Amino acid sequence: MSEPGLEVIESSTQKTHEWIAAVAAAAHLEKRDAYRSLRAVLQTVRDRLPIDDAVHCAAQLPLLLRGLYYEGWAPSRVPIKMSRDEFLAAVREKIVSDQFIDPVRITQCVLAVLAQSVSPGESDKLRHCFPKELQTLWPELTPAL
């Protein structure tokens, strides 16, 4: 049972663990590396987005992930234009792990979790903030039934 007034923190902790577990399962990683990868991809996405879109994206993240997302952010320097190779190099550089984690695969896994966790409209909007060559990293859009 949660303490009165702390429910939002406990809920955010639970949701953060769910995101990490989803990335770990999708990428076949230990949770520690899934966390590092999630952080790397979210921060790279953040840096590529225009400020307003970055803020809208953050608003849909669990509270703890929102803090992770904003960690080290320099809004006066964004958006940073990146080619697909530069984007993936930024992800690879931000992942601090003893093992090699494929930046393409982990980016696709994290973006799939993000797309499943935010509203469909927000997911579609975020995807279209990226140039075509980076949109290929996002999961395929499923048509509404």
Secondary structure, DSSP 4 states (H G I P E B T S, - for coil): -PPTT-HHHHHHHHHHHHHHHHHHHHHT--HHHHHHHHHHHHHHHHHHS-HHHHHHHHHTS-HHHHHHHHTT--GGG-PPP--HHHHHHHHHHH---SS---HHHHHHHHHHHHHHHS-HHHHHHHHTTS-HHHHTTSPPPPPP-
